[in-house]
Amino acid sequence: MNTPEKSIADALSELSEIQEVSMQSYRDEAKDFWKNLSMDDQLLAFYSVCSKLHEAAMEGRSYRGTLYDVFGFGMESYGVGMDAGFLDIHNWVYTGVESCKRG
């Protein structure tokens, strides 16, 4: 017998699998994108991202504030940033900046 709870659990499991396949595809596409950039374009991209992250850290921006206000992204960036490890990076930087402010 197929209970509603089982159907919901199955649907959530399937959705989770679809999301993981989608994110892996995005990771692979990002790696290919980077490999296809010239060294000058890689350095320019690196500089651009680092300078925006520095700006956000110096302004005390939240994770969302960095994505939305500094980078100008929308809600679609939230999960991408999390998958890329940006939430961890943001929290490490924020903790370090706050620690430096205290002395």
Secondary structure, 3 states (H helix, E strand, C coil): CCCHHHHHHHHHHHHHHHHHHHHHHHHHHHHHHHHHCCHHHHHHHHHHHHHHHHHHHHCCCCHHHHHHHHCCCCCCHHHHHHHCCHHHHHHHHHHHHHHHHHC
